[in-house]
């Protein structure tokens, strides 16, 4: 029997869509922060920088212009003035 895939739900309050991910990496004011499903609750101030959303082999990249994030009960909430989807180079 295959192992159950753990998933982290993401709520971006500047966007109308909800995302889900295997892992998310955000740029906090103290450095990069990786978030996996099942982690302890955490809050962080966000710096201007890239947020990477990993789903299997796919990676969605966004530029986040500061704000705050909170993870609790496998739900990640990001509050920011602006987030832009970055196109692959």
Sine and cosine of phi, psi and omega as CSV:
sin_phi,cos_phi,sin_psi,cos_psi,sin_omega,cos_omega
0.00,0.00,0.78,-0.63,-0.01,-1.00
-0.92,0.40,0.51,-0.86,0.04,-1.00
-0.92,0.38,0.57,-0.82,0.04,-1.00
-0.93,0.38,0.76,-0.65,0.01,-1.00
-0.97,0.23,0.83,-0.56,0.06,-1.00
-0.99,0.13,0.63,-0.78,-0.07,-1.00
-0.71,-0.70,0.61,-0.79,0.04,-1.00
-0.93,-0.36,0.83,-0.55,0.06,-1.00
-1.00,0.05,0.59,-0.81,-0.04,-1.00
-0.84,-0.54,0.74,-0.67,0.10,-1.00
-0.91,-0.41,0.91,-0.42,0.06,-1.00
-0.98,-0.21,0.93,-0.38,-0.10,-0.99
-0.97,0.26,-0.20,0.98,0.07,-1.00
-1.00,-0.04,-0.07,1.00,-0.04,-1.00
-0.86,-0.50,0.39,-0.92,-0.02,-1.00
-1.00,0.03,-0.10,1.00,-0.06,-1.00
-0.94,-0.33,0.35,-0.94,0.10,-1.00
-0.93,-0.38,0.65,-0.76,-0.03,-1.00
-0.92,-0.38,0.33,-0.94,0.19,-0.98
-0.75,-0.66,0.39,-0.92,-0.13,-0.99
-0.43,-0.90,0.39,-0.92,0.18,-0.98
-0.99,0.16,-0.60,0.80,-0.02,-1.00
-0.40,-0.92,0.51,-0.86,0.07,-1.00
-0.76,-0.65,0.66,-0.75,0.11,-0.99
-0.86,-0.51,0.83,-0.56,0.01,-1.00
-0.86,-0.52,0.39,-0.92,0.06,-1.00
-1.00,-0.09,0.97,-0.23,0.06,-1.00
-1.00,0.04,0.20,-0.98,0.01,-1.00
-0.92,0.39,-0.32,0.95,0.03,-1.00
-0.99,-0.15,0.04,1.00,-0.01,-1.00
0.80,-0.60,-0.02,-1.00,-0.02,-1.00
-0.93,0.36,0.61,-0.79,-0.02,-1.00
-0.78,-0.63,0.86,-0.52,0.05,-1.00
-1.00,-0.08,0.68,-0.73,-0.06,-1.00
-0.81,-0.59,0.82,-0.58,0.07,-1.00
-0.88,-0.47,0.36,-0.93,0.10,-1.00
-0.87,0.50,0.62,-0.79,0.05,-1.00
1.00,0.03,0.04,1.00,-0.02,-1.00
-0.97,0.24,0.32,-0.95,0.06,-1.00
-0.91,0.42,0.47,-0.88,0.04,-1.00
-0.83,0.56,0.62,-0.78,-0.01,-1.00
-0.47,-0.88,0.53,-0.85,0.13,-0.99
-0.79,-0.62,0.52,-0.86,0.02,-1.00
-0.45,-0.89,0.55,-0.83,0.18,-0.98
-0.98,0.18,0.70,-0.71,-0.02,-1.00
-0.99,-0.13,0.64,-0.77,0.13,-0.99
-1.00,-0.04,0.21,-0.98,0.15,-0.99
-0.93,0.37,0.81,-0.58,-0.02,-1.00
0.12,-0.99,-0.13,-0.99,-0.08,-1.00
-1.00,0.05,0.63,-0.77,0.17,-0.99
-0.90,-0.43,0.80,-0.60,-0.01,-1.00
-0.92,-0.38,0.79,-0.62,-0.01,-1.00
-0.93,-0.36,0.91,-0.42,-0.06,-1.00
-0.98,-0.18,0.80,-0.60,0.12,-0.99
-0.74,-0.67,0.98,-0.18,-0.07,-1.00
0.86,0.51,-0.83,-0.56,0.01,-1.00
-1.00,0.09,-0.26,0.96,-0.06,-1.00
-0.99,0.12,0.62,-0.78,0.06,-1.00
-0.78,-0.63,0.84,-0.55,0.11,-0.99
-0.97,-0.23,0.78,-0.63,-0.04,-1.00
-0.94,-0.35,0.68,-0.73,0.04,-1.00
-0.70,-0.71,0.54,-0.84,0.16,-0.99
-0.99,-0.13,0.82,-0.57,0.00,-1.00
-0.94,-0.35,0.76,-0.65,-0.06,-1.00
-0.99,-0.16,0.92,0.39,0.03,-1.00
0.96,0.27,-0.09,-1.00,0.02,-1.00
0.84,-0.55,-0.44,-0.90,0.02,-1.00
-0.66,-0.75,0.41,-0.91,0.09,-1.00
-0.69,-0.72,0.47,-0.88,0.05,-1.00
-0.62,-0.78,0.66,-0.75,0.08,-1.00
-0.86,-0.51,0.78,-0.63,0.06,-1.00
-0.39,-0.92,0.75,-0.67,0.03,-1.00
0.81,0.59,0.72,0.69,0.03,-1.00
0.88,0.48,0.42,0.91,0.12,-0.99
-0.84,-0.55,0.82,-0.57,0.03,-1.00
-0.96,-0.28,0.84,-0.54,0.05,-1.00
-0.94,-0.34,0.78,-0.63,0.02,-1.00
-0.88,-0.48,0.82,-0.57,0.06,-1.00
-0.91,-0.42,0.88,-0.47,-0.05,-1.00
-0.52,-0.85,0.43,-0.91,0.06,-1.00
-0.93,0.37,-0.57,0.82,-0.08,-1.00
-0.40,-0.92,0.68,-0.73,0.12,-0.99
-0.70,-0.72,0.78,-0.63,-0.02,-1.00
-0.89,-0.47,0.70,-0.71,0.11,-0.99
-0.96,0.28,0.78,-0.63,0.01,-1.00
-1.00,-0.08,0.70,-0.71,0.05,-1.00
-0.99,0.14,0.53,-0.85,0.07,-1.00
-0.92,0.40,0.60,-0.80,0.00,-1.00
-0.98,0.21,0.00,0.00,0.00,0.00
